[in-house]
Amino acid sequence: MRIFIIILLAVLSLNSFSQTDSIKVKQKNYPSFSANYQYGNIIPTTDFVRGDNLMGKPLKYYQSYTLKLLWQNPGYTDWQKIYRAPYYGIGQSVGDFFNPNEVGYPISTYGILGLPIKRWKKLELYSEFQFGMAYNWTHYDSITNPKNLVIGGGLTVHLNIGVNAFYPITKNLDLGAGISFIHFSNGGFERPNKGFNIYAPSIELKYHLAERPNVRSVNSPGKLERTNDLFFMIGYGDHQLNDHELDSNYFAIGGLSVIYFTQFSNAFRLGYGTDLNYWWGLNAYPNGTIGPRTSENFTVGLLVQPELIIDKLTLVSGFGIYAKHLNYGNFKQTYQRLGVNYEIYKDISVGVNIRALNFMLAEFLEFNIGYRIKWDKVRK
């Protein structure tokens, strides 16, 4: 439910941007509807995918059927001008791993943001980001589904990062093609949680329900207000140790991140900082029960965090290294952060991140609340 609330906030914020800074401009919505088909390869990162399953053969292929409801407007607001008229909206997909008895047919619901990379006379190239949740999994069960160590619960994150090209074939219809990387996991919220990683080409038909917006006439908003920020973030999540992924012991993780950001453009800022977290289960006993609560439970990370700014919504990424970690040692293990953040009131924000190792193994979902101290404002 918490994941759903964050996703809902992100989608609603995207849909409400058109009213944040253009009240005097008569606005017109330009909606479109699209159908997408993907067929690609499952990356063999787990024994289950490589063939240790009840079918007794590798899971090689993945396909999905997707419907999207999108909007694209000709630069009514500053954020639309900054990103040169992106498209945004909501989508729903049904996935097929060609193993319904052990995996099922997961259904994903998510927010969509498509940022233009290059526009030619007719052909347009976009990067597309999808973030939401997937459900309807046939997940691990010690009796009925003992081999599926990939999906341990009924709800996972849906993450899709790709590149799409579109070409108009009629007045209202576009033909699209692309390729994307897809990730399903629950961030360690319920194990086993090895997760699926997929790369898949796609084809798409997009129908514009009204006339097309004139996206090539979008003017730059100029140099908007920019700040340097000191960001304080309190995070919380649940974690289960990989060595005990089949038991029912879950441990809390709580911590503080302090990051200094420099904003380099209207859309981009870069931060440098530190993570201090307390892992209740980091020194658990061999039987999976909680160990003594000592300073060994603290971890310290150093990270670099690039962010894309979309009005009050922020797309978060990060790359760090554990400077102190009981199990990994010091300066030996890197970690990654990917998620969304939304400002709810006067520099106070809420968000959710996926914390991962080696870009593949999810550690935990990091629900957070943050506060920014801003200065060095530069106005237009």
C-alpha positions in Angstrom: 0.0 0.0 0.0 2.8 2.4 0.8 4.4 1.7 -2.7 1.0 2.4 -4.3 0.6 5.7 -2.5 4.0 7.0 -3.7 3.3 5.9 -7.3 -0.1 7.5 -7.2 1.5 10.8 -6.0 4.0 10.6 -8.8 1.4 10.1 -11.5 -0.9 12.8 -10.1 2.0 15.2 -9.9 2.8 14.6 -13.6 -0.8 15.1 -14.5 -1.1 18.3 -12.5 2.1 20.1 -13.8 0.1 21.7 -16.6 -1.6 24.0 -14.0 1.4 25.0 -11.9 2.8 28.0 -13.8 0.6 28.8 -16.8 -2.7 30.0 -15.4 -3.1 32.9 -17.9 -2.6 30.6 -20.9 -5.6 28.8 -22.4 -4.5 25.2 -22.3 -5.7 22.3 -24.4 -5.0 18.7 -23.7 -3.4 16.5 -26.3 -4.1 12.9 -25.2 -3.1 9.7 -27.0 -3.7 6.0 -26.6 -1.1 3.3 -27.4 -0.8 -0.4 -27.6 2.7 -2.0 -27.1 4.0 -5.5 -27.5 7.4 -6.6 -26.1 9.3 -9.8 -26.7 12.7 -10.3 -25.3 15.2 -12.3 -23.3 15.4 -13.0 -19.5 18.9 -12.4 -18.2 20.1 -15.7 -16.6 21.1 -14.3 -13.2 19.5 -17.0 -11.1 19.5 -20.8 -11.0 15.7 -20.7 -11.4 16.0 -18.9 -14.7 18.9 -21.1 -15.8 16.8 -24.3 -15.4 16.5 -25.2 -11.7 12.7 -25.1 -11.9 9.8 -27.6 -12.0 9.8 -27.5 -15.8 13.5 -28.5 -15.8 14.5 -26.1 -18.5 15.7 -22.5 -18.7 13.4 -19.5 -18.8 14.7 -17.7 -21.9 11.9 -15.5 -23.2 9.5 -12.8 -21.9 6.6 -11.1 -23.6 4.2 -8.4 -22.5 1.1 -6.7 -23.8 0.7 -3.0 -22.8 -1.9 -0.3 -23.0 -1.0 3.3 -22.3 -2.9 6.6 -21.8 -0.6 9.5 -22.5 -0.6 13.3 -22.7 1.8 15.6 -24.6 1.4 19.4 -24.5 3.3 22.1 -26.5 5.1 23.7 -23.6 2.4 25.2 -21.5 4.5 25.0 -18.3 8.1 25.6 -17.4 8.8 21.9 -16.9 7.4 21.0 -20.3 9.6 23.7 -21.9 12.7 22.4 -20.0 12.2 18.9 -21.3 11.0 20.1 -24.8 7.5 18.7 -24.6 7.8 15.2 -23.1 4.9 12.8 -23.0 3.6 11.4 -19.7 0.8 9.2 -18.4 -0.1 5.8 -17.0 0.2 2.3 -18.3 -0.8 -1.3 -17.6 1.0 -4.4 -18.8 0.4 -8.1 -18.7 3.6 -10.2 -18.7 4.3 -13.8 -19.7 7.4 -15.7 -18.7 6.2 -18.9 -20.5 5.9 -20.7 -17.1 2.5 -19.9 -15.8 2.5 -22.6 -13.1 5.5 -21.2 -11.3 5.5 -17.5 -12.3 2.0 -16.7 -13.4 1.0 -13.7 -15.5 2.0 -10.6 -13.6 0.0 -7.4 -14.2 1.9 -4.1 -13.9 0.4 -0.6 -13.2 2.8 2.4 -13.5 3.5 6.0 -14.3 5.2 6.9 -17.5 7.6 9.7 -18.5 9.0 10.0 -22.1 11.8 12.5 -22.6 12.8 13.6 -26.1 16.3 12.7 -27.2 16.2 13.9 -30.8 13.6 15.1 -33.3 14.1 14.9 -37.0 11.6 16.1 -39.7 9.2 13.2 -38.8 11.1 10.6 -36.8 11.2 11.3 -33.0 13.5 9.5 -30.5 12.6 9.4 -26.8 13.9 7.8 -23.6 11.0 6.3 -21.5 10.9 5.7 -17.8 8.3 3.5 -16.1 7.9 3.1 -12.4 5.1 1.3 -10.6 4.0 -2.0 -9.1 3.3 -5.5 -10.4 0.9 -8.0 -8.9 -0.8 -11.3 -9.8 2.4 -13.3 -9.5 2.5 -17.0 -8.8 5.2 -16.6 -6.1 7.3 -18.9 -3.9 5.6 -21.5 -1.7 7.5 -24.1 0.2 5.0 -26.8 -0.8 3.4 -25.8 -4.1 6.1 -23.6 -5.7 9.4 -24.5 -4.0 11.8 -23.7 -6.8 10.7 -20.1 -7.4 13.3 -18.2 -5.4 12.9 -15.2 -7.7 9.5 -13.8 -6.6 8.7 -14.3 -2.9 5.5 -12.3 -2.6 2.5 -11.1 -4.5 3.7 -7.5 -5.0 6.8 -6.3 -6.7 8.2 -3.1 -8.2 7.9 -2.6 -11.9 10.9 -0.7 -13.4 11.4 -0.1 -17.1 14.0 2.1 -18.7 14.1 2.2 -22.5 14.5 4.1 -25.7 11.6 4.4 -28.2 11.3 5.9 -31.7 8.1 7.1 -33.3 7.2 7.8 -36.9 3.8 9.1 -38.1 2.1 6.9 -40.6 -1.3 8.7 -40.8 -2.7 12.0 -39.4 -3.4 10.4 -36.0 -1.4 7.2 -36.0 2.3 6.7 -35.1 4.3 3.5 -35.5 6.9 3.0 -32.7 9.7 0.7 -31.9 12.2 0.5 -29.1 14.2 -1.5 -26.6 14.2 -1.5 -22.8 15.6 -3.0 -19.6 12.9 -4.3 -17.2 13.3 -5.2 -13.6 10.9 -6.9 -11.2 11.6 -7.3 -7.5 10.3 -6.2 -4.2 13.5 -4.6 -2.9 14.0 -7.4 -0.3 10.6 -6.5 1.4 9.6 -10.2 1.2 12.0 -12.9 0.3 13.1 -15.0 -1.6 13.6 -12.1 -3.9 16.3 -12.8 -6.6 14.2 -10.8 -9.0 13.8 -10.9 -12.8 16.0 -8.8 -15.2 14.9 -8.6 -18.8 15.9 -6.8 -22.0 13.2 -6.6 -24.6 12.6 -4.9 -28.0 9.1 -3.6 -28.6 6.7 -2.4 -31.2 4.0 0.2 -30.6 1.0 1.8 -32.2 0.1 5.2 -30.8 -3.2 6.9 -31.7 -3.7 10.6 -31.1 -7.2 11.2 -29.9 -7.1 14.9 -31.1 -4.7 16.9 -33.3 -1.0 16.6 -32.5 0.7 19.2 -30.4 3.3 21.4 -32.1 6.2 20.1 -30.0 8.9 21.6 -32.4 7.9 25.2 -31.6 8.6 24.8 -27.8 10.7 27.7 -26.6 13.3 27.4 -23.8 12.1 28.9 -20.5 15.4 30.6 -20.0 17.5 30.3 -16.8 15.0 29.6 -14.0 15.6 29.9 -10.3 18.4 27.5 -9.2 19.7 26.6 -5.8 22.4 24.7 -4.0 20.8 22.4 -1.5 21.7 20.5 1.7 19.3 17.6 1.8 18.5 15.6 4.9 16.7 12.3 4.4 15.4 9.9 7.0 14.9 6.4 5.5 13.2 3.2 6.7 12.8 -0.3 5.3 12.6 -4.0 6.1 15.3 -6.4 5.2 15.8 -10.2 5.2 19.3 -11.7 5.1 20.2 -13.5 1.8 21.6 -16.4 3.9 18.2 -16.9 5.5 15.9 -16.0 2.7 13.5 -18.9 3.3 12.8 -18.2 6.9 10.3 -15.6 8.2 12.7 -13.3 10.1 12.6 -9.7 8.9 14.6 -6.9 10.3 14.2 -3.1 10.3 16.7 -0.7 8.7 16.7 3.0 9.6 19.0 5.7 8.7 20.0 9.2 7.8 21.4 10.5 4.5 23.0 14.0 4.2 23.7 15.1 0.7 24.9 18.4 -0.7 23.5 19.2 -4.2 24.7 21.7 -6.8 22.1 22.5 -9.5 23.8 22.7 -12.9 20.8 23.3 -15.1 17.0 23.8 -14.9 16.7 20.0 -15.0 19.7 18.5 -13.4 21.5 18.6 -10.0 24.3 16.5 -8.6 24.8 15.5 -5.0 27.7 14.2 -2.9 27.0 12.8 0.6 26.9 10.0 3.1 24.5 7.4 4.3 24.4 6.2 7.9 22.1 3.2 8.6 21.4 0.9 11.4 20.6 -2.7 10.3 18.9 -4.6 13.2 19.7 -7.9 11.4 23.2 -7.3 10.2 24.8 -9.5 12.9 22.0 -12.1 13.1 22.8 -15.5 14.5 23.3 -18.5 12.2 19.7 -19.6 12.8 18.4 -16.3 11.5 17.3 -14.8 14.8 18.4 -11.3 15.9 21.9 -10.8 17.3 23.2 -8.3 19.8 22.5 -4.6 19.1 25.9 -3.0 19.0 27.9 -0.6 16.9 28.5 -3.4 14.4 25.0 -2.9 13.1 25.9 0.6 11.7 26.9 1.0 8.1 28.4 4.1 6.5 28.2 4.8 2.8 29.6 7.5 0.6 27.7 8.3 -2.6 27.2 10.4 -5.6 23.6 11.1 -6.5 22.4 12.6 -9.8 18.8 13.7 -10.0 16.4 14.9 -12.7 14.1 17.7 -11.5 10.5 17.7 -12.9 8.8 20.5 -11.1 8.0 19.0 -7.6 8.8 15.4 -8.8 12.4 14.2 -8.7 13.8 11.1 -10.4 16.6 9.8 -8.1 19.6 7.7 -8.9 22.7 7.1 -6.9 26.0 5.2 -6.8 27.8 4.6 -3.5 30.4 2.5 -1.7 30.2 1.1 1.8 32.9 2.8 3.8 32.0 0.6 6.8 30.0 -2.6 6.6 30.2 -5.7 8.9 29.6 -8.3 6.2 31.2 -6.6 3.1 34.2 -4.9 4.7 35.4 -1.4 4.2 35.5 0.2 0.7 34.9 -3.2 -1.0 31.2 -3.2 -1.9 29.3 -0.7 -4.1 25.6 -0.1 -4.0 23.0 1.7 -6.0 19.8 3.8 -5.4 17.0 4.3 -7.8 13.6 5.9 -7.1 11.3 8.9 -7.0 10.8 11.8 -4.6 7.9 14.3 -4.4 7.8 17.6 -2.6 4.6 17.8 -0.6 5.1 21.1 1.2 7.7 23.8 1.4 10.9 21.8 0.8 9.5 18.7 2.6 9.4 15.6 0.5 8.4 11.9 0.5 9.8 9.2 -1.6 10.7 5.6 -2.2 14.0 4.1 -3.5 15.2 0.7 -4.4 18.6 0.0 -2.8 20.6 -2.6 -4.8 24.0 -4.3 -5.1 25.9 -4.8 -8.4 22.9 -3.3 -10.3 21.0 -6.6 -9.9 20.5 -7.7 -6.3 17.9 -5.7 -4.4 18.7 -5.0 -0.8 15.6 -3.2 0.5 13.0 -0.6 -0.3 13.9 2.7 1.3 10.8 4.7 2.2 11.9 8.2 3.1 11.0 11.7 4.2 13.4 14.6 3.4 14.0 18.3 3.9 16.0 20.7 1.8 17.9 23.8 3.0 18.3 26.0 -0.1 20.5 29.0 -0.8 22.5 30.8 -3.6 19.3 31.4 -5.6 19.7 32.7 -9.1 16.7 34.2 -10.7 15.7 34.8 -14.3 
